[in-house]
Every structure is written in C-alpha cells, then in structure tokens.
Amino acid sequence: MDQPLFFDLRSTHNPHRWYMPLTPAVCVGPPGNLFMFGGVGLASAIAAMERTCGRPVIWATAQYLSYAKPPSVVDIDVWVPAQGKYNSQARVIGHVDDREIFTVNAALGSRPSDLSDQWVQMPEAPRPEDCETAEHWRGAEEGLHSRIEVRVAKGRYGRDRDGKPEEDGRSLLWIRPKERFAIDASMLAVMADFVPSGVGNALGKNAGGNSLDNTIRVRRIVPTEWVLCEIRIHGIHGGFGHGSMRLFAQNGELMATASQSLIVRVRDDPKER
C-alpha cells in the first residue's frame, strides 16, 4: 500500500487526514478550464482509506458534487465508523476549503478463504501490441490523458468517429499508465472513469459526459502491464446515461467491475472542443 501513486497524495500528522495538491497532471478539460478527473477523486479516497485502515478496498462508490481546479489543494478526511475483525466500513469527504468536492463510501478488508473463482470470462480481443494507439478527442494535450495510453481492441475511442452507432453499445480498450505505475485498486479506479468514453462509441458521435458517480468493486488484483476495459453503455435518456465496465488483467483474471451514471454531452459545437 506504500507504492508510488498516480497522484500526489500526502499524509499529515493526523492519520485520518490526507491532502492532494492539484496539478494539470491529474486534470482534464479545455485549456484554461482544467478540473480534477473524477476517477482521481475516487482513487485518492481509496488510497487514503487503505492507508488509514491498513486494509484493501472491497468496494467504493463516489458521488461527485463539484469541480476542483488547479492549483487548489483537495483535503481528504477519512472516517471509519465501523471496524471489525476482517473488514472496515469507511467514508471520505474530499473538499477544497469549505466546499465539498466528492463523497466516497467504502468497505475494506479480507477474510481467510481458499475460495477463488470467476464466472465472467475476458472477451476475445487482439493483444495490446496488435492494436493501434488511440488519441483523446481533444488531441495531444497537457493533463491526465497525456499520461494514459489507450489502445482500441473493439469499437471507437476519442477522435475516431464515423457516424455509425455501435449496435451493442460495447467497446474494448487496453489501458495502461505511461509512467508504468503498478496496477492497484486506485489505478483501476482511474481507469473505471473511462466509462463516459463509451458514449461516443455507442452513439457514433463526438460525445462523452461528466460523471455523477463512480462505483468500483474489486475482486482480485494480479500483476499486469495492461488492463482490458470492457465498456458497456446500457442506455441514454433525458440527457443522462448509464454504463458499466469490467476490468481484466492480461491473463484473463477479472480484477474489478465498475459502473456509473453521467451527464451526456454531444460536442457538435466547435466551441466545446
């Protein structure tokens, strides 16, 4: 739990208080209007809770309430209202000064057991080295997307749009951090927030969205360089969409599942690009 992180989480004298200075490296958005990537909020909360509790996360869910922009500092306060022999129930409030940015609820722990199996199999996909590197829809840019490598195994991503909707609303992306951080629960939480990228694939438009929430459920994390992210957009209505993700190691191990709801945005207006 003490390995280097994708974001700059720092401890204080209080084991329940952490903080994270925001730089463009963990932010997204147009030039001059960068804001913290939602997945970084969930990821930082997971890392803080794991370090405070000394236990791995089982599940965590974030509700996004506001935007945090660089160069502000996000304070991360951890509460542990219930702690048992094998698991802890915890929550986090992430805030900038008195403004709440996100709230995270989670369970952490592990139990002694020899049972380990999975009934969800990794879909067939070409190897990451056989897939083309995809570019974010804004192109090469400073910020979080410049630190994440994405290769498309199925569907379309970023600027690759042909106007044809994806009939099953499904895409397969190989994702890894370019800086080769170890794949842990917090790194998976960052990847889980790529669900909105599936909106454009499903619609066949230059579209995406802003996350309202993000939930991740961790099964088993194993060493892997790439993560195959199977994204499914389940439906869109009334300006909102719902989707999910399954995250697999290269050896087929199901490491986690994720889901979220989001505000759907279609970027037909050049001023939004």
C-alpha positions, 0 to 999 in steps of 0.5 A: 500500500506504500507504492508510488501513486498516480497522484500526489497524495500526502499524509499529515500528522493526523492519520485520518487526514490526507491532502492532494495538491492539484496539478494539470497532471491529474486534470482534464478539460479545455485549456484554461478550464482544467478540473480534477478527473473524477476517477482521481477523486475516487482513487485518492479516497481509496488510497487514503482509506487503505492507508488509514485502515491498513486494509484493501478496498472491497468496494467504493462508490463516489458521488461527485458534487463539484469541480476542483481546479488547479492549483487548489489543494483537495483535503481528504478526511477519512472516517471509519465508523465501523471496524471489525475483525476482517473488514472496515466500513469507511467514508471520505469527504474530499473538499477544497476549503469549505466546499465539498468536492466528492463523497466516497463510501467504502468497505475494506478488508479480507477474510481467510478463504481458499475460495477463488473463482470467476464466472465472467470470462475476458472477451476475445480481443487482439493483444495490446501490441496488435492494436493501434494507439488511440488519441483523446478527442481533444488531441495531444494535450497537457493533463491526465490523458497525456499520461494514459495510453489507450489502445482500441481492441473493439469499437471507437475511442476519442477522435475516431468517429464515423457516424455509425452507432455501435449496435451493442453499445460495447467497446474494448480498450487496453489501458495502461499508465505511461509512467508504468505505475503498478496496477492497484485498486486506485489505478483501476479506479482511474481507469473505471472513469473511462466509462463516459468514453463509451458514449461516443462509441455507442452513439457514433458521435463526438460525445462523452459526459461528466460523471455523477458517480463512480462505483468500483468493486474489486475482486482480485488484483494480479500483476499486469502491464495492461488492463482490458476495459470492457465498456458497456453503455446500457442506455441514454435518456433525458440527457443522462446515461448509464454504463458499466465496465469490467476490468481484466488483467492480461491473463484473463483474471477479472480484477474489478467491475465498475459502473456509473451514471453521467451527464451526456454531452454531444460536442457538435459545437466547435466551441466545446472542443 
